[in-house]
Amino acid sequence: MNKGARIYIIRKYFISDNLKLSYLDNERDGKPVLLCLHGHFGCARYYAQLMEQLEDWHVYSIDQRGHGWSDHAEAGHYERSDYIGDILTFIDTVLSSQAVFILGHSLGGINAYQVAARRNDLVRGLLIEDVGAIEKDYASFSPKIIDYAPTLKELGDSLKKFRIYDAKYFLECAEETERGWHYRFDKANLSESQKRLNGKWWNDFLASSCPALLMHGKKSWVVNQEHIEEMAMRRKNTEYVVFNKSSHTVNLDEPKLFFQTVKRFLDKHRNE
């Protein structure tokens, strides 16, 4: 494929823990590998634009269990070990244990540095989007999300009763069926998943030694700048960037600057 030619993103599947899990692939064979992990209520498409822009990288983005086009797990199977096991299975099977850079947002960010803590040999670098070494959030509203809406607009507007006034992040995971529009994430069990995500994860964050980039939205409600600065100070080989116009979803709020920041970090460390 010639440089500058259109990059097509293909949806594929793999099996982990008896679940059929989906992922997107920009099929840039022979390039260094970046693996992307979305956050709670998100899906692999969260990073689709980035996948098209990174012409010199082979980028994969996983629909993590209970999200997007991946199977929903049974209650009790959204533990930390379940998510980490899925990611390691992907690396071992789809990527034949090739070492990768990992970019993760929120849930995906914690998953990323916990994978690195357990298999430092597989992770060449970490890019963490707006999440800390301490997590304390909630998703108790999740089971109350409506099952179906007659229009996409009404589906997005239905989140306002939970004080979610900008639905674009959620709507990336919407699908129309004969019954109407609905979200594909496992709304029944994501509150459980968030409870398992909450905790103090300093030991995991500090356990790896690869280069790391922390990307923080100045207006985020999930983590504050002081905590991000502490993370960068305590972990060697770690830098951070603050996006002044962004909230929790930096990739959506400042996409151009986000891409430039990610590319600069990847290109800097691609040959290490």
C-alpha positions in Angstrom: 0.0 0.0 0.0 1.4 3.4 -1.0 1.9 6.0 1.8 -1.1 8.3 1.9 -3.5 5.6 0.4 -6.8 5.0 2.2 -6.4 2.7 5.2 -9.3 0.3 5.6 -10.2 -1.0 9.0 -11.4 -4.6 9.1 -13.4 -6.2 11.9 -12.1 -9.6 13.1 -12.7 -12.0 16.0 -10.8 -14.2 18.4 -11.7 -16.5 21.3 -10.9 -15.9 24.9 -12.3 -17.8 27.9 -15.0 -19.2 25.6 -16.1 -15.8 24.6 -16.1 -14.5 21.0 -14.4 -11.2 21.1 -14.2 -8.6 18.4 -11.3 -6.4 17.3 -10.5 -3.9 14.5 -7.3 -4.1 12.4 -5.9 -1.5 10.1 -3.8 -4.3 8.5 -0.5 -2.4 8.2 1.5 -5.6 8.2 5.2 -5.3 8.9 4.8 -2.1 11.0 5.4 -1.8 14.7 2.2 -2.7 16.7 0.0 -0.5 18.8 -2.9 -2.2 20.7 -5.8 0.1 21.7 -8.1 -0.5 24.7 -11.3 1.6 25.1 -13.0 2.5 28.4 -16.2 1.4 30.1 -19.3 2.0 27.9 -16.9 2.4 24.9 -15.9 0.2 22.1 -13.1 -0.5 19.6 -14.4 2.3 17.3 -13.3 4.9 19.9 -9.9 4.8 18.3 -10.9 4.2 14.7 -9.8 7.7 13.5 -6.4 7.2 15.1 -6.1 3.8 13.4 -6.6 5.5 10.0 -4.1 8.3 10.8 -1.2 6.1 12.0 -0.1 5.0 8.6 3.3 3.8 9.9 1.8 1.6 12.6 -0.1 -1.7 12.7 -2.9 -0.8 15.0 -5.4 -3.1 16.6 -8.4 -2.0 18.8 -10.2 -4.6 20.9 -13.9 -4.6 21.8 -13.3 -5.7 25.4 -15.7 -8.3 26.9 -19.2 -6.9 27.4 -18.6 -4.1 24.9 -19.1 -3.4 21.2 -19.4 -6.5 19.0 -17.8 -8.8 21.6 -19.8 -11.3 23.7 -21.2 -10.4 27.1 -19.8 -12.4 30.0 -21.9 -13.9 32.7 -22.2 -12.0 36.0 -19.1 -12.5 38.1 -16.8 -12.6 35.1 -15.7 -9.0 34.8 -12.9 -9.4 37.3 -9.5 -7.8 36.8 -8.1 -11.2 35.9 -10.8 -11.6 33.2 -9.9 -8.5 31.3 -6.2 -9.0 31.6 -6.6 -12.6 30.5 -8.4 -11.5 27.3 -5.6 -9.1 26.4 -2.9 -11.6 27.0 -4.8 -14.2 25.0 -5.0 -11.7 22.1 -1.3 -10.9 22.2 -0.3 -14.6 22.5 -2.7 -15.9 19.8 -3.4 -13.1 17.3 0.0 -11.4 17.6 2.0 -14.6 18.3 3.4 -13.1 21.5 4.9 -10.0 19.7 5.8 -7.2 22.0 3.5 -4.1 21.6 2.8 -0.6 22.6 -0.6 -0.3 24.4 -2.9 2.7 24.4 -5.7 2.6 26.9 -8.5 4.9 27.9 -9.9 4.8 31.5 -10.7 1.1 32.0 -8.4 0.3 29.1 -5.6 2.4 30.7 -5.7 0.4 33.9 -5.9 -2.8 32.0 -2.8 -1.6 30.0 -0.5 -1.0 32.9 -1.8 -4.1 34.7 -0.9 -6.2 31.7 2.6 -4.6 31.6 3.0 -5.4 35.3 2.4 -9.0 34.7 4.2 -9.4 31.4 6.7 -6.6 31.1 8.4 -8.6 28.3 5.4 -8.0 26.1 4.9 -4.3 26.5 7.3 -1.8 24.8 5.4 1.3 25.9 2.3 2.6 27.6 0.0 5.4 26.6 -2.6 6.0 29.3 -5.5 8.3 28.6 -7.1 10.0 31.6 -7.0 7.4 34.4 -4.9 7.2 37.5 -3.2 4.8 39.8 -6.2 5.1 42.1 -9.6 4.6 40.7 -12.9 5.5 42.5 -15.8 5.9 40.1 -19.3 4.5 39.8 -21.5 3.0 37.2 -24.6 2.3 39.3 -26.8 3.9 36.7 -25.9 1.4 34.1 -28.7 -1.1 34.6 -31.2 1.7 34.4 -30.2 2.7 30.8 -33.2 2.2 28.5 -33.2 -1.0 26.4 -34.4 0.6 23.1 -35.3 4.0 21.7 -37.1 4.7 18.4 -34.4 7.1 17.2 -30.7 7.5 17.7 -31.3 11.0 19.1 -33.7 9.8 21.7 -31.3 7.1 22.7 -28.6 9.7 23.3 -31.1 12.1 25.0 -32.2 9.3 27.4 -28.8 9.6 29.2 -29.6 13.2 30.3 -31.5 11.8 33.3 -28.1 10.5 34.5 -26.5 14.0 33.9 -24.8 12.8 30.8 -25.4 15.7 28.4 -22.9 14.8 25.6 -23.7 11.3 24.4 -21.2 11.0 21.5 -18.9 8.6 23.4 -21.9 6.3 24.2 -23.4 6.6 20.7 -20.3 5.1 19.1 -21.6 1.8 20.6 -25.2 2.1 19.4 -26.9 -0.2 16.9 -30.3 -0.2 15.2 -32.4 -3.4 15.3 -36.0 -4.2 14.4 -36.9 -3.1 18.0 -35.1 0.2 17.7 -31.8 1.7 18.7 -29.9 0.3 21.6 -26.4 0.2 23.2 -24.3 -2.9 22.6 -22.5 -2.8 26.0 -23.5 -5.1 28.8 -25.5 -2.5 30.8 -26.6 -5.2 33.4 -23.0 -5.9 34.5 -20.9 -2.8 33.9 -21.6 -1.5 37.4 -20.0 -4.7 38.7 -17.1 -4.3 36.3 -16.5 -0.7 37.7 -16.6 -1.9 41.2 -13.8 -4.4 40.4 -11.9 -1.6 38.7 -12.0 0.6 41.8 -9.0 0.4 44.0 -5.4 1.5 44.6 -3.2 0.2 41.8 0.1 1.8 42.6 2.0 -1.5 42.7 0.8 -2.4 39.2 1.5 1.0 37.8 5.0 1.1 39.2 5.8 -2.5 38.3 6.8 -2.0 34.7 9.8 0.0 33.3 8.9 0.7 29.7 8.4 4.3 28.5 5.0 5.7 29.5 2.9 8.7 28.5 0.0 10.0 30.6 -2.6 12.1 28.8 -4.9 14.0 31.1 -8.0 16.1 30.3 -7.8 19.3 32.4 -11.6 19.2 32.8 -11.8 15.5 33.8 -13.9 14.3 36.6 -12.1 11.0 36.8 -8.6 12.1 37.8 -7.0 15.4 38.7 -3.7 16.9 37.5 -2.0 16.6 40.9 -2.5 12.8 40.8 -1.2 12.7 37.2 1.9 14.7 38.2 2.5 12.3 41.2 2.3 9.3 38.8 4.8 10.8 36.5 7.1 11.7 39.4 7.0 8.3 41.0 7.4 6.1 37.9 10.7 6.2 36.0 10.6 6.8 32.2 7.2 8.5 32.5 6.0 11.8 31.0 2.6 13.5 31.0 0.7 16.0 28.8 -2.3 18.0 30.0 -5.0 18.8 27.4 -6.6 22.0 28.6 -9.8 21.8 26.5 -10.5 18.2 27.3 -12.6 16.3 29.7 -12.3 12.6 30.3 -12.4 11.6 26.6 -9.3 13.4 25.4 -9.4 11.6 22.1 -12.8 13.0 21.2 -12.4 16.4 22.7 -9.1 17.4 21.1 -8.5 14.8 18.4 -5.9 16.6 16.4 -3.7 17.3 19.4 -4.3 13.8 20.7 -3.1 12.3 17.5 0.0 14.5 17.4 0.8 13.7 21.0 0.4 9.9 20.5 2.4 9.9 17.2 5.2 11.9 18.7 5.6 9.5 21.6 5.4 6.4 19.4 7.9 7.7 16.9 10.3 8.6 19.7 10.3 5.1 21.1 9.6 2.9 18.1 13.2 1.7 17.8 13.9 1.1 21.5 
